[in-house]
Amino acid sequence: MIEKNQKKELVRGLSLTAAIMIVAGSMIGSGIFRKPSVMAQQLGSPELMIIIWVAAGLITFIGALINAEIAGIIDATGGQYVYFRKMYGDFTAYLYGWSILAVIQTGSQAAIAYVFAEYLGYFIKYPQTSQHLKDLGFYIPIVGKIHPFINFSVKLVAILCIMFLTVVNYIGVYLGGLVQKIVTYMKIISIISISFFLLILGKGSMSNVYTGFSIPESTSHNFVTLIGLAFLGAFWAYDGWNNVTYVSGEVKDPKRNIPLSLMWGTLIVIAVYVLINVAYLYVLPINVMAKSPLVAASAAEKVFGSNGAAVISIAVIIATFGGLNGSILSTARVPFAMARAKLFFESLGKVHPKYGTPHISLLVQGIWSCMLVLSGSFDTITNYVIFAAWLFYMLGAFGVFILRKKMPDVERPYKAWGYPYLPAVFVIFSTLFLINSIVSDLQNSAMGLILIFAGVPMYLFWKYKAKNMTSI
């Protein structure tokens, strides 16, 4: 009887609503509370800023529409890793999976958990770390000097948060999905509530939002570069939209629900982001916003006075908690899929016999994310891989053309709207964005490529091992 109850495959326990919440919840994190100030500095124009948020959202939506077609014909766990195997073969797919586990998603998880712990510190007084411990450190080539005990109390809370959510998702995908639904509802409601409070009680002015489209001279002289950098900030806030594809094998009726979740989740986030940015601008003129690193707190003080920081801290805690859960739930499925393809450690492809989750993959991901928290270098690392992430987004969009050729007769429950024009627009935009990133930020772009290709020796090792095993 025990043998019969043991699970050997992942459980399809996620509904359409849970999938939508994974999309929206993975996107809404700390970015919407931090990036508007940076974008205000770069652009100096409220109209340009709103246009960038809308444009970045629409471009993200086009990417979601393209992925929706692919998700409709390939419903395997691992999402884009599996897509890349079908499109380009093992090599490109492996480099993508390697980048996701090594840096892109785990670095993002470390950063989100750290922000969660920082804002929780508004309500909890953390103990101070001794100067002796702060001074302890070691050097890692490329990354630089690491001081694991600087801000150790904050790091410890971030690690505990990662561990807690790893355990939640270890116990079952249904529980992880339930947490995601509840927390995402809470953060969407909190952001919308804050927006309406700012617009109704903020005593601001619409003249802050519309200034006759006057663009500062400093912006117009370096227009293309600054627009590119502003897009970078907006895309960071929108990132995570494709996380739901990683859990395709655990979504009920995936060929219908994955495409729908990508579309509805992205549209919800676009609406929420544009609303909160209009509310920020209504209360704070663009030049004031540019000088407010924590723009949400500055805006909330206009309505809630000295309690404004507490209100925003609660909103950020909810947002980061949900964003972290969505990333942990979905990302662990990538090394799981790699292991099932015999291109990674076999144990990472195991399913928990009782809970039906990729438990080893979850634990490895959680441990590595905690190590990145201790390193304190995740902000630097994530800067390196923004270029890398968009390189894969571009390859994924181009892949829809490849699959139309490779798999012309496969039933497509959903076909990308505007094909071939919208996918072509996305590929062209991504290419231009990558070129602009190289021109304006060569060092970080180059480091992104170095980190990706650091996976080549691992790929060759696993290919060699798989070949030897089949020849025995």
RAZITA-V323950 format. One record per backbone hydrogen bond with DSSP energy under -0.5 kcal/mol. NH is the residue of the N-H (numbers start at 1). CO is the residue of the C=O. E is the energy in kcal/mol with one decimal. If there is no record, write none. Layout:
((NH:CO:E) (NH:CO:E))
This chain:
((5:1:-1.6) (6:2:-0.8) (6:3:-0.8) (7:353:-2.3) (11:356:-1.2) (13:11:-1.6) (13:250:-0.9) (14:250:-2.3) (15:13:-0.5) (19:15:-2.2) (20:16:-2.6) (21:17:-2.3) (22:18:-1.7) (23:19:-2.0) (24:20:-2.8) (25:21:-2.8) (26:22:-2.1) (27:23:-1.2) (28:24:-2.5) (29:27:-0.9) (33:30:-1.3) (34:30:-0.8) (34:31:-0.9) (35:31:-3.0) (37:34:-0.6) (38:34:-0.9) (39:35:-2.6) (40:36:-2.1) (41:37:-1.9) (42:38:-2.0) (43:39:-2.5) (44:40:-1.8) (49:45:-2.1) (50:46:-2.3) (51:47:-2.4) (52:48:-2.5) (53:49:-2.0) (54:50:-2.5) (55:51:-3.3) (56:52:-3.0) (57:53:-1.7) (58:54:-2.6) (59:55:-2.6) (60:56:-2.3) (61:57:-2.3) (62:58:-2.3) (63:59:-2.2) (64:60:-2.2) (65:61:-2.4) (66:62:-2.3) (67:63:-2.3) (68:64:-1.9) (69:65:-1.3) (70:66:-1.4) (71:67:-3.1) (72:68:-1.4) (73:69:-0.7) (73:70:-1.1) (74:70:-1.8) (78:246:-2.1) (79:76:-1.2) (79:245:-0.9) (81:78:-1.9) (82:79:-0.7) (83:79:-2.1) (84:80:-2.7) (85:81:-1.5) (86:82:-1.8) (87:83:-2.3) (88:84:-3.1) (89:84:-1.2) (89:85:-0.6) (93:89:-1.6) (94:90:-2.9) (95:91:-2.2) (96:92:-2.0) (97:93:-2.7) (98:94:-3.2) (99:95:-2.1) (100:96:-2.3) (101:97:-2.2) (102:98:-3.1) (103:99:-2.0) (104:99:-2.6) (105:100:-1.5) (106:100:-1.1) (107:103:-2.7) (108:103:-0.5) (108:104:-1.1) (109:105:-2.6) (110:106:-2.2) (111:107:-2.1) (112:108:-2.7) (113:109:-2.6) (114:110:-2.0) (115:111:-2.1) (116:112:-2.4) (117:113:-2.2) (118:114:-2.4) (119:115:-2.3) (120:116:-2.0) (121:117:-1.4) (122:119:-1.4) (123:120:-1.6) (124:120:-1.4) (126:124:-0.8) (134:130:-2.1) (135:131:-1.8) (136:132:-0.6) (136:133:-0.9) (138:146:-1.9) (140:144:-2.5) (143:141:-2.1) (144:140:-3.4) (146:138:-3.7) (147:375:-0.5) (150:147:-1.4) (152:149:-1.3) (155:151:-2.3) (156:152:-2.8) (157:153:-1.9) (158:154:-2.2) (159:155:-2.5) (160:156:-2.4) (161:157:-2.1) (162:158:-2.1) (163:159:-2.6) (164:160:-2.5) (165:161:-2.3) (166:162:-2.1) (167:163:-2.2) (168:164:-2.2) (169:165:-2.1) (170:166:-1.7) (171:167:-2.2) (172:168:-0.9) (176:172:-2.1) (177:173:-2.6) (178:174:-2.4) (179:175:-2.5) (180:176:-2.1) (181:177:-2.3) (182:178:-2.4) (183:179:-2.6) (184:180:-2.3) (185:181:-2.3) (186:182:-2.0) (187:183:-2.4) (188:184:-2.4) (189:185:-2.4) (190:186:-2.3) (191:187:-2.3) (192:188:-2.4) (193:189:-2.5) (194:190:-2.5) (195:191:-2.3) (196:192:-2.3) (197:193:-2.5) (198:194:-2.4) (199:195:-2.3) (200:196:-2.5) (201:197:-2.7) (202:198:-1.1) (205:282:-2.2) (208:205:-1.6) (209:206:-0.6) (210:206:-2.5) (211:209:-0.5) (219:216:-0.6) (220:216:-2.2) (221:217:-1.9) (222:219:-0.9) (223:220:-0.9) (226:222:-2.2) (227:223:-2.6) (228:224:-2.2) (229:225:-2.2) (230:226:-2.4) (231:227:-2.4) (232:228:-1.7) (233:229:-1.7) (234:230:-2.3) (235:231:-3.2) (236:232:-1.7) (237:233:-1.6) (238:234:-1.9) (239:235:-1.1) (241:238:-0.7) (243:240:-1.6) (245:242:-1.4) (246:243:-1.4) (247:244:-1.1) (248:245:-1.4) (250:247:-2.3) (251:248:-1.4) (252:14:-3.0) (254:251:-0.8) (256:253:-1.4) (257:253:-2.8) (258:254:-2.2) (259:254:-0.6) (260:256:-1.6) (261:257:-2.5) (262:258:-2.3) (263:259:-2.0) (264:260:-2.8) (265:261:-2.3) (266:262:-1.5) (267:263:-2.1) (268:264:-2.2) (269:265:-1.8) (270:266:-2.3) (271:267:-2.1) (272:268:-2.2) (273:269:-2.9) (274:270:-2.4) (275:271:-2.0) (276:272:-2.3) (277:273:-1.9) (278:274:-2.2) (279:275:-2.1) (280:276:-2.4) (281:277:-2.4) (282:278:-2.2) (283:279:-1.5) (284:280:-2.9) (288:285:-0.7) (289:285:-2.6) (290:286:-1.9) (291:287:-0.6) (291:288:-0.8) (292:289:-1.8) (293:291:-0.6) (295:292:-0.5) (295:293:-1.0) (296:33:-0.8) (297:294:-0.5) (298:294:-2.1) (299:295:-2.5) (300:296:-2.4) (301:297:-1.8) (302:298:-0.6) (302:299:-1.0) (303:299:-0.6) (303:300:-1.1) (304:300:-3.5) (305:301:-1.3) (307:304:-1.6) (308:305:-1.9) (311:307:-2.1) (312:308:-2.3) (313:309:-2.3) (314:310:-2.0) (315:311:-1.8) (316:312:-2.8) (317:313:-2.5) (318:314:-2.2) (319:315:-2.5) (320:316:-3.0) (321:317:-2.0) (322:318:-2.2) (323:319:-2.4) (324:320:-2.5) (325:321:-2.0) (326:322:-2.3) (327:323:-1.8) (328:324:-2.6) (329:325:-2.8) (330:326:-1.9) (331:327:-2.6) (332:328:-1.1) (333:330:-1.5) (334:331:-2.1) (335:331:-0.6) (336:332:-1.2) (337:333:-1.9) (338:334:-2.3) (339:335:-2.5) (340:336:-2.1) (341:337:-1.2) (342:339:-1.8) (343:338:-2.5) (348:345:-1.4) (349:346:-1.8) (350:347:-1.6) (352:357:-3.0) (356:352:-2.0) (359:357:-2.2) (362:358:-2.2) (363:359:-2.2) (364:360:-2.7) (365:361:-2.4) (366:362:-2.5) (367:363:-2.7) (368:364:-2.4) (369:365:-2.4) (370:366:-2.1) (371:367:-1.9) (372:368:-2.0) (373:369:-1.8) (374:370:-2.1) (375:371:-1.8) (376:372:-1.2) (376:373:-0.6) (377:372:-0.5) (381:377:-2.3) (382:378:-3.1) (383:379:-1.6) (384:380:-1.6) (385:381:-1.6) (386:382:-0.8) (386:383:-0.5) (387:383:-0.5) (388:384:-0.5) (389:385:-3.1) (390:386:-1.9) (391:387:-1.6) (392:388:-1.8) (393:389:-1.9) (394:390:-2.2) (395:391:-2.0) (396:392:-2.5) (397:393:-2.1) (398:394:-2.3) (399:395:-1.5) (400:397:-1.2) (401:398:-1.1) (402:398:-1.2) (403:399:-2.7) (404:400:-1.5) (405:401:-1.2) (406:402:-3.0) (407:403:-2.8) (408:405:-0.6) (410:407:-0.8) (413:411:-0.6) (419:416:-1.5) (421:418:-1.2) (422:418:-2.0) (424:420:-1.7) (425:421:-2.5) (426:422:-2.4) (427:423:-2.3) (428:424:-2.6) (429:425:-2.9) (430:426:-2.7) (431:427:-2.3) (432:428:-2.5) (433:429:-2.9) (434:430:-2.4) (435:431:-2.4) (436:432:-2.7) (437:433:-2.1) (438:434:-2.1) (439:435:-2.3) (440:436:-2.9) (441:437:-2.2) (445:441:-2.1) (446:442:-2.7) (447:443:-2.3) (448:444:-1.9) (449:445:-1.7) (450:446:-2.2) (451:447:-2.5) (452:448:-1.8) (453:449:-2.6) (454:450:-0.9) (455:452:-1.8) (456:453:-1.4) (459:455:-2.3) (460:456:-2.5) (461:457:-2.1) (462:458:-2.4) (463:459:-2.4) (464:460:-2.3) (465:461:-2.5) (466:462:-2.6) (467:463:-2.3) (468:464:-2.1) (469:465:-2.1) (470:466:-1.8) (471:467:-1.3) (472:468:-0.7) (472:469:-0.5))
